């Protein structure tokens, strides 16, 4: 148990805000008791640690969870009065519930209300409440191990507020928020968790340097734990859509990470897939520039008609270039003074090129 961070006079006693680690919550107990349901016949008001079988443990945690939801929704007696420290107590009790019965968390109204409440208090002006809310987030990350869809859903809802906490001048908000972001990313080994990467990339392009910096650290943790097999399967069009802006991020770390991601994907897929990826995107995009060295560029007739090949607005006709890159054998160059006229054997004029031009340049062009 850590030293008290704050205290509050409560009647004739003093409320002491105590923070409990996961190990300290390994056995069930409520250091502050319930918030609303004082009539419960379950001995939870004494602060004693209870040794319960699985059935009784489930029953007790359901009572605590229901009590917390009553408090969160304001479903309390008119005679009850609440202070800031009751929010602190709620997060302590919620940690105890989740540590011992994570299965109680299911998609639905109860979870939505719980997450909305948590998001609000992660930036509570009372730093002790905010810190306990962030400890509850850490508890969620550690405890939800089997329900991957639930973990993904909760993470996507909490991460925006965690990034906002990273902008705080106070380390009591900033450090735990970043730790939680990294902890979420380290859990992302499954293919469907790529949605978390896309969310992180949104903040990697944020104008706030603190946010983009935190996103860089989080993004690195994500791709360090995202498997090669899944990365190779991610849709390339969507990948380009998200990576493109990050390659222009003002944060150097973000650009380096995203460059490495593209390079990593190139090493995981076939040359044909790399080529297909390149020709499916804007050739001027930053992703395309990274792909180009790994692709055999297909030049077209339009590529050959560069400004250097133009004379008085006319372009070099493709008809005079063979597939071998040489001039057709049935054509000859005739010196006509200021210009060289190219004729076929039949005597028909094909085109004219300024005498200052280099006719041999045509031989060096390949289709």
CORQUIPE-V355399 format. One record per residue. N is the residue number from 1. NEAR is the number of other C-alpha atoms within 12 Angstrom. Layout:
n:N near:NEAR
n:N near:NEAR
This chain:
n:1 near:14
n:2 near:12
n:3 near:12
n:4 near:15
n:5 near:21
n:6 near:21
n:7 near:20
n:8 near:20
n:9 near:14
n:10 near:15
n:11 near:8
n:12 near:7
n:13 near:9
n:14 near:13
n:15 near:22
n:16 near:22
n:17 near:33
n:18 near:27
n:19 near:33
n:20 near:31
n:21 near:20
n:22 near:24
n:23 near:15
n:24 near:20
n:25 near:27
n:26 near:20
n:27 near:26
n:28 near:37
n:29 near:34
n:30 near:35
n:31 near:33
n:32 near:29
n:33 near:31
n:34 near:39
n:35 near:40
n:36 near:32
n:37 near:25
n:38 near:19
n:39 near:14
n:40 near:19
n:41 near:12
n:42 near:25
n:43 near:25
n:44 near:28
n:45 near:23
n:46 near:15
n:47 near:18
n:48 near:17
n:49 near:20
n:50 near:24
n:51 near:16
n:52 near:18
n:53 near:13
n:54 near:14
n:55 near:13
n:56 near:18
n:57 near:27
n:58 near:23
n:59 near:21
n:60 near:33
n:61 near:36
n:62 near:27
n:63 near:33
n:64 near:42
n:65 near:37
n:66 near:29
n:67 near:32
n:68 near:38
n:69 near:34
n:70 near:22
n:71 near:32
n:72 near:32
n:73 near:20
n:74 near:19
n:75 near:17
n:76 near:19
n:77 near:15
n:78 near:9
n:79 near:8
n:80 near:15
n:81 near:15
n:82 near:20
n:83 near:19
n:84 near:25
n:85 near:31
n:86 near:30
n:87 near:36
n:88 near:45
n:89 near:38
n:90 near:42
n:91 near:50
n:92 near:44
n:93 near:44
n:94 near:50
n:95 near:44
n:96 near:46
n:97 near:40
n:98 near:37
n:99 near:38
n:100 near:39
n:101 near:32
n:102 near:29
n:103 near:23
n:104 near:30
n:105 near:34
n:106 near:23
n:107 near:19
n:108 near:14
n:109 near:13
n:110 near:21
n:111 near:27
n:112 near:22
n:113 near:23
n:114 near:34
n:115 near:34
n:116 near:21
n:117 near:34
n:118 near:39
n:119 near:33
n:120 near:25
n:121 near:35
n:122 near:42
n:123 near:32
n:124 near:26
n:125 near:18
n:126 near:27
n:127 near:29
n:128 near:34
n:129 near:37
n:130 near:43
n:131 near:39
n:132 near:40
n:133 near:45
n:134 near:44
n:135 near:38
n:136 near:42
n:137 near:43
n:138 near:36
n:139 near:35
n:140 near:41
n:141 near:37
n:142 near:25
n:143 near:29
n:144 near:29
n:145 near:22
n:146 near:15
n:147 near:20
n:148 near:22
n:149 near:21
n:150 near:27
n:151 near:35
n:152 near:32
n:153 near:27
n:154 near:33
n:155 near:37
n:156 near:28
n:157 near:28
n:158 near:38
n:159 near:45
n:160 near:31
n:161 near:36
n:162 near:43
n:163 near:44
n:164 near:30
n:165 near:38
n:166 near:35
n:167 near:29
n:168 near:28
n:169 near:13
n:170 near:18
n:171 near:17
n:172 near:29
n:173 near:34
n:174 near:30
n:175 near:26
n:176 near:32
n:177 near:41
n:178 near:38
n:179 near:30
n:180 near:39
n:181 near:45
n:182 near:34
n:183 near:30
n:184 near:45
n:185 near:38
n:186 near:27
n:187 near:34
n:188 near:35
n:189 near:26
n:190 near:27
n:191 near:26
n:192 near:24
n:193 near:33
n:194 near:32
n:195 near:30
n:196 near:39
n:197 near:48
n:198 near:32
n:199 near:30
n:200 near:42
n:201 near:43
n:202 near:30
n:203 near:39
n:204 near:42
n:205 near:34
n:206 near:28
n:207 near:18
n:208 near:20
n:209 near:24
n:210 near:26
n:211 near:37
n:212 near:32
n:213 near:32
n:214 near:41
n:215 near:48
n:216 near:39
n:217 near:37
n:218 near:42
n:219 near:45
n:220 near:33
n:221 near:29
n:222 near:36
n:223 near:38
n:224 near:23
n:225 near:26
n:226 near:32
n:227 near:25
n:228 near:21
n:229 near:17
n:230 near:21
n:231 near:32
n:232 near:25
n:233 near:23
n:234 near:29
n:235 near:20
n:236 near:29
n:237 near:20
n:238 near:19
n:239 near:28
n:240 near:33
n:241 near:22
n:242 near:32
n:243 near:37
n:244 near:33
n:245 near:26
n:246 near:41
n:247 near:33
n:248 near:25
n:249 near:32
n:250 near:23
n:251 near:29
n:252 near:21
n:253 near:26
n:254 near:38
n:255 near:31
n:256 near:23
n:257 near:32
n:258 near:39
n:259 near:29
n:260 near:24
n:261 near:37
n:262 near:37
n:263 near:25
n:264 near:23
n:265 near:34
n:266 near:32
n:267 near:19
n:268 near:21
n:269 near:24
n:270 near:16
n:271 near:19
n:272 near:16
n:273 near:22
n:274 near:31
n:275 near:25
n:276 near:23
n:277 near:32
n:278 near:32
n:279 near:24
n:280 near:21
n:281 near:24
n:282 near:18
n:283 near:19
n:284 near:15
n:285 near:22
n:286 near:26
n:287 near:40
n:288 near:33
n:289 near:24
n:290 near:29
n:291 near:36
n:292 near:27
n:293 near:16
n:294 near:25
n:295 near:23
n:296 near:15
n:297 near:20
n:298 near:16
n:299 near:13
n:300 near:13
n:301 near:20
n:302 near:15
n:303 near:18
n:304 near:24
n:305 near:21
n:306 near:17
n:307 near:14
n:308 near:20
n:309 near:27
n:310 near:17
n:311 near:20
n:312 near:12
n:313 near:11
n:314 near:16
n:315 near:22
n:316 near:30
n:317 near:22
n:318 near:25
n:319 near:18
n:320 near:30
n:321 near:26
n:322 near:20
n:323 near:17
n:324 near:15
n:325 near:20
n:326 near:22
n:327 near:27
n:328 near:22
n:329 near:16
n:330 near:18
n:331 near:23
n:332 near:23
n:333 near:26
n:334 near:22
n:335 near:15
n:336 near:14
n:337 near:12
n:338 near:13
n:339 near:19
n:340 near:22
n:341 near:23
n:342 near:28
n:343 near:24
n:344 near:20
n:345 near:15
n:346 near:11
n:347 near:15
n:348 near:14
n:349 near:18
n:350 near:24
n:351 near:25
n:352 near:31
n:353 near:33
n:354 near:23
n:355 near:19
n:356 near:15
n:357 near:18
n:358 near:15
n:359 near:26
n:360 near:16
n:361 near:18
n:362 near:28
n:363 near:18
n:364 near:17
n:365 near:26
n:366 near:21
n:367 near:21
